[in-house]
Amino acid sequence: MTASTTLSIDRLGRRGDGVARTVEGQTVLVPLTLPGEVVTGEIRDGRIAAPAIVTASADRVAPPCPHYADCGGCLLMHGSDGFVARWKADSVLTALAAQGIGATIAGIATSPPRSRRRAVLSGRRAKKGVTLGFHARQSERIVDIHSCHVLRPAILAALPALRDLVAAGASRTAELVLTVTEGPAGLDLAVSGGKPLTPALSQTLAAVAEAADLARLDWDGVPMTRRAPVQRMGRAQVIPPPGAFLQATAEGEAALRAVVRHALKGAARVVDLFAGCGTFALPLAETAEVHAVEGLAAPLAALDQGWRDAHGLKRVTTETRDLAARPLLADELQGFDAVVIDPPRSGAAAQAAQLAALRDGPTRVAWVSCDPVSFARDAKRMIEGGWRMDPIHVVDQFRWSPHVETVTVFRRG
Ligand SMILES: C[S@@+](CC[C@H](N)C(=O)[O-])C[C@H]1O[C@@H](n2cnc3c(N)ncnc32)[C@H](O)[C@@H]1O
C-alpha cells in the first residue's frame, strides 16, 4: 500500500503544473491543478501524477475536450478563461520582476478556440493501427485525437487523410512529424521521418493529397505542389518553404502586427531582425523601406520573391545572417529610424547588447517575444542602456498551453 499525501497548491509553475510544498519543505509538482486547490495523491519523483481534487478552485471549469485528461497539447483547459489570461499576464510580470523591472500590461489578446492554423502533429504506424495526434503529457506516447478545440476546422477535417498518409508512409520504427499549416490556398503539409519515396508510395501520397485537396505535400524535402500554398503578408503573397515558421493563429499575428505598425508609424527606414518569411517586413514595406535579416536563407528567399511579385511596396532588402553570432553592430543600425525584433525562445542577448549601446540611429524598437524569461533578460539590457519600455501587450496564440507571447516598444531620446 502506498501513502497518499494531501497538499495545497501555491501557484502554477512556468510549464503550467501546480506547485505545492510538503511539510518537510519538498517541492511537489501536481499537473492539472489550480492555485488554492487542496489535492491528494501519491508522490513519486517529486510529482503527484494523478491527483484527486479535495477542494476545487472557483476558477476550475469542465474541460471541453474529451482528450484533455491524456493529451499534452493543452495544459490549462481546466482553468477559466479569466484565470488563464491573468496567469499569463502575471507570468510576464514575474519574469520581469525577477530582473528588477516593473512593468504594466496594456492588454491581453487571446486567440479564439479552433483558431490554430499551424500545428505539429506526430504519427505512428503499429500492428494495431495508426495513431495521430499530440504526445501525451510527460510521455513519448501519441494520443490519437479525433477532435480538438485548438486546431482550425480545416486541419481537423484533414485528420483522416493524414492518418492515411501515416498508414502508407510511416515505418514501424520511426515516428512521423507532420507540420500542417492552413492558408488561403488550403492546407500545406510537411512530413518528416517517412519511408523513402518509391514510385508506389509517390502514387499513394499523390492520391491522398488529391482526395484531401492539399495545396502542397512535402515528403522529407520532396515537394508535391497542387496549388501554390501562399500566405498573405500585407499586400504581398509569400510561398513559405515547407514547414516554415508562421505565427500560430491569424488573430495573434494581427494583434502583434497592429502593435508593431502603430509603434513604427512614420519611420522611413526599418530593420526587421529575425524576419522569417516577412510577417512584419512586408506589411511595413507599405510605408517604409525595410531591411529584413534572418538566419535561414529559404524563408528570406520566399520573402524576397513575395516582395518582387507585389505592387506598390517600398524597397525591401534581405540579409541571411546568424544574429546570435553576428548581431547588427551600432554602425550598421545607424541608418535606420526603427527596429522590429522577433527572436526565437532563446531571445536576442547579443543583439540586445548592440541595441542597448546605441547613441544614434533608431529611437524605437518594437520587440516581439515568445519567451518571457529571455525577454526579461534582454529588456534589462535595453533599460540599462537608457531605453524606456512601453506597457506590454500579451498575445495568447497558444490558448490552453503555458506559452505566452508579448510585444512592447522600447524608446529613447
Ligand atoms: C519567432 S520566429 C519569427 C519570424 C517572423 N518574425 C514571423 O513573425 O514570422 C524567429 C525567427 O528567427 C530565426 N532565427 C532563429 N535563430 C536565429 C539566429 N541565430 N539568427 C538569425 N535568425 C534566427 C528563425 O529562423 C525564425 O524565422
The ligand as an ORCA input file, in Angstrom:
! r2SCAN-3c Opt
* xyz 0 1
  C       9.820     33.703    -33.680
  S      10.363     33.479    -35.326
  C       9.826     35.000    -36.027
  C       9.756     35.039    -37.523
  C       8.982     36.224    -38.112
  N       9.311     37.469    -37.461
  C       7.493     35.970    -38.059
  O       6.787     36.643    -37.300
  O       7.002     35.102    -38.797
  C      12.067     33.633    -35.126
  C      12.876     33.624    -36.399
  O      14.247     33.746    -36.039
  C      15.033     32.923    -36.881
  N      16.279     32.653    -36.142
  C      16.465     31.767    -35.134
  N      17.745     31.848    -34.683
  C      18.354     32.817    -35.420
  C      19.664     33.368    -35.426
  N      20.613     32.935    -34.570
  N      19.950     34.349    -36.311
  C      19.017     34.805    -37.166
  N      17.747     34.308    -37.213
  C      17.425     33.333    -36.356
  C      14.167     31.720    -37.149
  O      14.565     31.078    -38.346
  C      12.768     32.355    -37.243
  O      12.474     32.720    -38.567
*
